[in-house]
Structure formats: C-alpha cells, structure tokens
C-alpha cells in the first residue's frame, strides 16, 4: 500500500519506532537515523544471551539504519540530502532540538517543500509544560486515563503496558498518512506536532461529556463492571473470563446455555454483594476452569472470552489461524501491526548503521 513512500525516522525508544513499524508493515521504506552510539533502546532490557534490547528488536524490523552524528556539519548535510528525496520526516526530540540541529520543518521545507513532517512530544511544542521531561505513566496520569484504572480500594493500578507510547505512535502514523493524502490533494507539504498527552485524553470523550452532564466520572456506567452481564469473573483455576453480553440476545443465549432462564430479567442488575444473581453467577464461573469456559464461549454466542496471558497468545486459535504472532527468520517473535496484511517474515531489526554505506551510495 505504501510502496515507494520513504520516511526518514529520527525517533528513539518507543512511540516513534512503533509509528514507523506500522508504516513498514504497510510497505513504506523507513530509513532510521541513529546517533553513533545507536538508538538507546538497543541497550534497554537486553536479555541474557542477546546483544540488543527487546524493545528495539520488537519495534524496528524491516527498517534501514543509517548512523549519523547530527552535530557534525557533514552528517547534517547528508540528513538534508536524504530528506530532499523523502516523503515524510518523523522526530521525537524535545521541542527546538531539531531547530538547533538545523533540521526544523522550516529548514527542511526549503530543500523539500512537499515534505510531511511530524514531531512527537510529551506536551506539545509550546506552553508551560512543553520543555518538561516525562514518560508514559505521566501522560496516563495527566490525561485522566490512570484514574479510570482503579482497584477496589480506589488506588490507581500501575499498568504493565505503556499505552501512551503505543497510542501516541498510532496517532503519529495516522498524521503522516493524513499529511500524505493532503499532499496528493494540494501538492503541499505540512507540519504536525503530536502530543502524547493529547493522544491519551482523546480517549476521554465519553467521560468528559458524561461527567459534565451527570457528575459521574467513570464514563458509560454499564461498561465499568457495575452490571452482571458485563464484567470479569474468576474461574475454578483462579483465572478470569470476560463477559460482554450487553445486548439482550447474548445474555439470553448465555442464560439458556447454563440452564438459568430465571436470570434473564436480571440482565442489568448490579454486580454487587446482596444481588443473588451476581453471587450465583460468581459461583457458577468458579465451578469450571478457564479452558472449559473458553470452549463454552466458542460454542455459545454470548460474548465470552478468556483473559489470556502473554505466553498464551501465540497458541490461541484466533491468533494462530491469522498468524498475527510469528517467528522471523532470525528467531525473533514478532507481532503483525495489521492483522489482515501479510508481512515479510524475513524482515529483521537492522544492525546499528548497517545501511549507511548503501543508502549514501544511492544519494
């Protein structure tokens, strides 16, 4: 889909590399510009027996690596030559860093007026917080998302996935694609500044409106585990199943399948102690294992799915049939970015500066 589209990638760590990984899987040519020391992610979480960190290997397959010292005039000139032949630029430095390097949108657009230029920031390029250093947990906290993830005692739960990094990466790849479409229509390039905090607060649309109108701060109340038909239930082997039977037909099919048609009228009853249907439902789920309930959910159309652990994903039938998780030829376990698109399973993360000579030769 993006064959012939070249993106010059000045990003490190996670949000930017995830954004360009999504473009790689759509066929784009990504030239990753690394400092002489390499993307710091190369040295992050290096497992025993490996030379490169898992974060780097997970986000950078299929890209070309060119090592440049952007503080050196000669290498900066090379970067500009690459940009002159590219369709898009993405960077994730703090605001004004690219300007100090002579690679701001204003400078870049002089050599390539049609360039689509995307900056990934924590808090935008202007304002009181623009220069502050922050990480994923800060963006989750500030956006209101973290306050939605509370345990029963009311304490926010620390996620083990960096949602702002990944969702911010999606927002960045989305903006690159929008910029390319705009260029097709207008013939002009464009500049875009992505704030990871803004990307996260965009998930709060329901919550902001509902809180303003009703004072309730947790969004659509039937989706937060407050009713019996939509929630998480512990199984016999202390695992969990997700029940999402919001529509009456799904709840009715579940009730018929378990022989409890007397529960049908309790569809939207409260998931709380003292509700006999809720208490009986908890006991029912604890009477069977996760595997038994998973088989039930595949057989009975009632919006019932297991809460899978990471190590179970590759072997679960849905992902196995679609080959969403696969082993690349160098033995790295990878995840396809677009479930309906095939990927080049020979693609691997580049060595630092691996393509410097070949790319510069093409110049």
Secondary structure as the mmCIF struct_conf table of DSSP 4:
data_model
#
loop_
_struct_conf.conf_type_id
_struct_conf.id
_struct_conf.beg_label_comp_id
_struct_conf.beg_label_asym_id
_struct_conf.beg_label_seq_id
_struct_conf.end_label_comp_id
_struct_conf.end_label_asym_id
_struct_conf.end_label_seq_id
TURN_TY1_P TURN_TY1_P1 UNK A 3 UNK A 4
STRN STRN1 UNK A 6 UNK A 10
TURN_TY1_P TURN_TY1_P2 UNK A 13 UNK A 14
HELX_RH_AL_P HELX_RH_AL_P1 UNK A 15 UNK A 24
TURN_TY1_P TURN_TY1_P3 UNK A 25 UNK A 27
STRN STRN2 UNK A 29 UNK A 34
TURN_TY1_P TURN_TY1_P4 UNK A 36 UNK A 37
HELX_RH_3T_P HELX_RH_3T_P1 UNK A 40 UNK A 43
BEND BEND1 UNK A 44 UNK A 45
TURN_TY1_P TURN_TY1_P5 UNK A 48 UNK A 49
BEND BEND2 UNK A 51 UNK A 52
HELX_RH_AL_P HELX_RH_AL_P2 UNK A 54 UNK A 59
STRN STRN3 UNK A 61 UNK A 61
TURN_TY1_P TURN_TY1_P6 UNK A 62 UNK A 62
STRN STRN4 UNK A 64 UNK A 67
TURN_TY1_P TURN_TY1_P7 UNK A 70 UNK A 71
BEND BEND3 UNK A 72 UNK A 72
HELX_RH_AL_P HELX_RH_AL_P3 UNK A 73 UNK A 84
TURN_TY1_P TURN_TY1_P8 UNK A 85 UNK A 85
BEND BEND4 UNK A 87 UNK A 87
STRN STRN5 UNK A 88 UNK A 91
BEND BEND5 UNK A 93 UNK A 93
HELX_LH_PP_P HELX_LH_PP_P1 UNK A 94 UNK A 94
TURN_TY1_P TURN_TY1_P9 UNK A 95 UNK A 96
HELX_RH_AL_P HELX_RH_AL_P4 UNK A 97 UNK A 100
TURN_TY1_P TURN_TY1_P10 UNK A 101 UNK A 102
BEND BEND6 UNK A 104 UNK A 104
HELX_RH_AL_P HELX_RH_AL_P5 UNK A 105 UNK A 111
TURN_TY1_P TURN_TY1_P11 UNK A 113 UNK A 114
STRN STRN6 UNK A 116 UNK A 121
BEND BEND7 UNK A 122 UNK A 123
BEND BEND8 UNK A 125 UNK A 127
TURN_TY1_P TURN_TY1_P12 UNK A 128 UNK A 131
HELX_RH_AL_P HELX_RH_AL_P6 UNK A 136 UNK A 143
TURN_TY1_P TURN_TY1_P13 UNK A 144 UNK A 144
BEND BEND9 UNK A 145 UNK A 145
HELX_RH_3T_P HELX_RH_3T_P2 UNK A 146 UNK A 148
BEND BEND10 UNK A 149 UNK A 149
STRN STRN7 UNK A 150 UNK A 150
TURN_TY1_P TURN_TY1_P14 UNK A 152 UNK A 153
BEND BEND11 UNK A 154 UNK A 154
HELX_LH_PP_P HELX_LH_PP_P2 UNK A 155 UNK A 155
STRN STRN8 UNK A 156 UNK A 156
HELX_LH_PP_P HELX_LH_PP_P3 UNK A 157 UNK A 157
BEND BEND12 UNK A 160 UNK A 161
HELX_RH_AL_P HELX_RH_AL_P7 UNK A 163 UNK A 186
BEND BEND13 UNK A 187 UNK A 187
STRN STRN9 UNK A 190 UNK A 195
HELX_RH_AL_P HELX_RH_AL_P8 UNK A 196 UNK A 201
HELX_RH_3T_P HELX_RH_3T_P3 UNK A 202 UNK A 204
HELX_RH_AL_P HELX_RH_AL_P9 UNK A 205 UNK A 214
BEND BEND14 UNK A 218 UNK A 220
HELX_RH_3T_P HELX_RH_3T_P4 UNK A 221 UNK A 223
TURN_TY1_P TURN_TY1_P15 UNK A 224 UNK A 225
STRN STRN10 UNK A 227 UNK A 227
TURN_TY1_P TURN_TY1_P16 UNK A 228 UNK A 229
STRN STRN11 UNK A 230 UNK A 234
TURN_TY1_P TURN_TY1_P17 UNK A 236 UNK A 237
BEND BEND15 UNK A 238 UNK A 238
STRN STRN12 UNK A 240 UNK A 244
BEND BEND16 UNK A 247 UNK A 247
HELX_RH_AL_P HELX_RH_AL_P10 UNK A 248 UNK A 257
TURN_TY1_P TURN_TY1_P18 UNK A 258 UNK A 259
HELX_RH_3T_P HELX_RH_3T_P5 UNK A 261 UNK A 266
TURN_TY1_P TURN_TY1_P19 UNK A 267 UNK A 268
STRN STRN13 UNK A 270 UNK A 270
BEND BEND17 UNK A 272 UNK A 272
TURN_TY1_P TURN_TY1_P20 UNK A 273 UNK A 274
HELX_RH_AL_P HELX_RH_AL_P11 UNK A 276 UNK A 285
TURN_TY1_P TURN_TY1_P21 UNK A 286 UNK A 287
BEND BEND18 UNK A 288 UNK A 288
HELX_RH_AL_P HELX_RH_AL_P12 UNK A 290 UNK A 299
BEND BEND19 UNK A 300 UNK A 300
BEND BEND20 UNK A 302 UNK A 303
STRN STRN14 UNK A 304 UNK A 306
HELX_RH_3T_P HELX_RH_3T_P6 UNK A 310 UNK A 312
TURN_TY1_P TURN_TY1_P22 UNK A 313 UNK A 315
BEND BEND21 UNK A 316 UNK A 316
HELX_RH_AL_P HELX_RH_AL_P13 UNK A 317 UNK A 322
TURN_TY1_P TURN_TY1_P23 UNK A 323 UNK A 323
STRN STRN15 UNK A 325 UNK A 327
TURN_TY1_P TURN_TY1_P24 UNK A 329 UNK A 330
BEND BEND22 UNK A 331 UNK A 331
STRN STRN16 UNK A 333 UNK A 335
BEND BEND23 UNK A 337 UNK A 338
TURN_TY1_P TURN_TY1_P25 UNK A 339 UNK A 340
BEND BEND24 UNK A 341 UNK A 341
TURN_TY1_P TURN_TY1_P26 UNK A 345 UNK A 346
STRN STRN17 UNK A 349 UNK A 349
HELX_LH_PP_P HELX_LH_PP_P4 UNK A 350 UNK A 351
TURN_TY1_P TURN_TY1_P27 UNK A 352 UNK A 355
HELX_RH_AL_P HELX_RH_AL_P14 UNK A 356 UNK A 362
#
